[in-house]
């Protein structure tokens, strides 16, 4: 019987061997570590009940449907790899676990005014820069935590920088003037670290996705934002707000690193829904 760490090593190697995204495996491992730390059982002992009970705990603790589904996907991929690819296990306790439906509230982007309210309610320059960076660049949260200080300080003359996203695909992103303002204030007044990462925790460590999620939720509460707020919502807000200002879907597809334009088209639907909502409120 192998330990969880031994299984995790095999899973990671198999995942990367299939030329899948390093960011995805990093996220899966975070979810797997949290799960196995909570259940305190061996890999072979896990049942569907364990998975469902853990998912219920995540839901009660206010975790988003997206986070819950990442946990299910991570467990499913983990057990599928160990059973089908390695033949080490005969079970997959996550196989038939139903995913959480992403609510309309979780898809609802923030307006520019709501984003500015959050920035104003940030406790320090770092948190203000976090919000501005997510809302202005459209980065995924795993891309944000791996952003280097040099990505900002050595950006090109057009304020562009390179990001390695899903599937290890490289794309160009842009620091807007608003993002530059808040990141600059964070570096000048708050950031005292020799770490290579742009965003550093209060303990002088690389920030985690969970810590960023928690920070955003606390700020949203102080700003009295009733919508669901997460890094993904800020990414969606960036796309929706740019589209409303006239940026084409084709440009947004490149900026966001989408492989299919159909994914990007979601933000034009959000734009239409928001327009109809405003019209209905004005004419009620």
N, C-alpha and C positions, 0 to 999 in steps of 0.2 A: 504493500500500500504506500503510495507516494504522498508527500505532504502537499498542502495547497501551493506553497512556493515553488515546488518542483513542477506541479501541473501548470502553474502560471507561466513559468519559464518556457515550457513546451508550447503552450498556447501562443505566447508572444512571438516566438520564433516562427511558428507555423503561419501566423497572421501576416507577419512581415515578409515571409517567403512568398506569399501569394500577392506581393506587391500592393498591399492595402495601406491605407493612410496611417502614418505614425501618430497623427493627432487622434484618430479614432481609437487606436489601441491604447493610447495614453488615457483617454476618457473611459474606455471599458475597464481598464485596470483599476482606476479610481473607484468605479462603481463596484467592481468585484471585491476589492479590498474592504470596502465599507460593509458589504453584505456578509462576507465570511467572518469579519471581525464581530459583527452583530450576532450571527447565529451560533458561532463558536462550535461548529461541527466539521467533520472531515468532508472532503469533496464527495466521497462515496455515500455519505449518510444523508445528504440533502434530499428533501422531498418537495413535491409541488406545494404542499401545505406551508413549508418553510418559506418558499418564495412568495406565496400569496400573503402570508402573515407580514413579511418584511415590506411588501408593496403597500399594505394597509398602514403600516407604521409611517412610511414615507408620506403617504397621503394625509394622515392625521397631523404630521409635522409641517404641513403646508408646502411640500415639494410639488413642483409643477408636473403636469402630465408629461412634458417633454423629458424631464429628469427621470421620472418613473419608467418611461418607455426605453430610455437609454440603459437603465438597470436591467430590464427584461431582455433587451437586445444583447447586452454584454454577457449575461448568463447563458442565453441561448447559443451565442457564438462560441463561448467557452466550452460548454458541454458538447456541442456539435463537433467541434474540433477534436476533442479528446476521445469521442466515441467513433466518429466516422473516419477521421484522418489518421488517428493513432491506434484505434481499437482498444483503448485502455479502459473505457467505461461502456456500460450498456444502458445508461440512463441519461435522460435530459429533462430534469424537473421543471425547466422553464418553457418547454416546448409548447404546451397548451395553455399557458398563462395568458389571459386576455390583456391586451394593451389598454392603457388609459386613453380615453377620448380627449383630444385637445379641445378645450372649450373655446368659444368665441372670445371670451375675456382674455385668454392667453394669446390670441392673435391680434388683439386690438392695439395698434401702434400708438405711441405718444405723439402729441402735437409739439411743435417747437416751443410753445409757451410752457407746456408741462415739463419738457426737458430743461428749460431754463429755471423753472421752479426747483427741480431736483438739484441742479448745480448750485443754486443759491442756498439750498439746505444742506449741502455737503459740509462735514465737520472740518475738513482740511483740504489743502490744495491737491493732494493725491486723489482723493475721492472725487473732487470736481473734475480733475483731468481724466479719471476713469470714465465718468459719464460722458464727457465731451468726446473722448476718443471713440467709444463704442457708437455713439449717436452720429458722429461725423464721418467716420471711416467705413462703417459697416463690417468691421472685423467680427469674426466668430470669437467666442470667449477663449477657446483654446489657442487661437492665434494671438489674442491679446496678452495672455499670461506668458507667452513665449516671445513677445516683442522685445527686442533688445534696445538698450539705450542708444546704440549707434544707428539703429533704424531711424531714430529721430534726429540725432545730432549730425548724421552723415547723409541725410536725405538729399536728393538732387535739387537742382536749381528750380524745378517745378514743384518742389515739396512732395515728390513721389518717393515711395519705398517699395521694396519687394516682400511679398508674403508667400510662405509655403503653406498651402491650404489642403483641403480634402484630396486624397489620392496623391499627395505630395506634388500637387500641381502648383507651379509658381505663377503669381499674378502681380500686377501693379496696383497699389492703393495710394491714396492721396491724403496728406494732412491738410485739412482746410485751415483757414486763418483762425477760426474759432478754436479748433483743436490745438493749433500751435500756441495760441495765447495761454490756454489753461495748462498744457503740458510744460510750457516754459516757466510758468509761475510755480508749478510743482517741483521742477528741477532746481529752480533758484532758491525756493523758500523751504522746501520740505524734504527733498530726497538727499539723504546722506548715506550712501552705500557704495561699496566697491563691486557689487554684483553686476553681472552684465545685463540683467533684465531691466526694462524700463520701469515696470511697476513692482515695487518691493513692499513687503508687509512691515508692520510695526516691529516685528522680531527680526528684521533684516533677512528675510527669506523670500524666495519666489512666491508670489501670490498664487493661490489656488482658485479653481473655478467655484468651489463652495464658498470661499471667503468673499469673492466678488459678488456672488449671488446674495449672500447675507448682507453685505454692505449696501447693495442697491435696494433691497427690501426695506432696510432701516431708513434709508434716505427717502424712499417713496412714502413711507408712513409719515415722516416729518413734513414732507411736502404736501401731504393730504392728497396723494394720487390714489384714486380708487381702482384704477386699472391694474391688472397683473403686470408686474415689472420684473424683467430678467434681462440678461445680456442679449438673448435672442430677440426680445421685444425691442430693445434699442437698435439692434441690427435691422429689424423690420421697419422700425421708425425711420432710420436713415434712408432706406430704399423708398419707402412711401413718400416721405417728405421731398426727396430729390425728384421723384416722379411727378409730384404735384407742382414742382418748379419747372418742369419741362424736360428733365433728363430722360432720354429715350430708354426703352426696355433693353435694347441691345447694349447700351453703355452700362446699364445697371447689371446686366448679366456678367459682363467682364469684371466690373468692380467687385461684385459679390462672390465671384468664382463659381457660379452655377454651371453645371455641365449641360443643362437643358434650359432653353428659354421658357419652357412651360412653368418651371419653378419660379422664375422671375415674374411671370405674368400674374402670379398671385398678388403682387403688390399693386397692380393696376386694378384688380378686383377690390382690394382694400380701399383704394382711392375712390372707386365708384361707390362703395358702401358708405364711406365717410361722407361723401358728397350728398348722397340721398338722405343720410341721417341728419345732416345740417339743414337740408331743405325741409324735411318733415318737421323738424323742431321750429323752424322759422315760420312755417305755414300752419302750424297746429292751432 
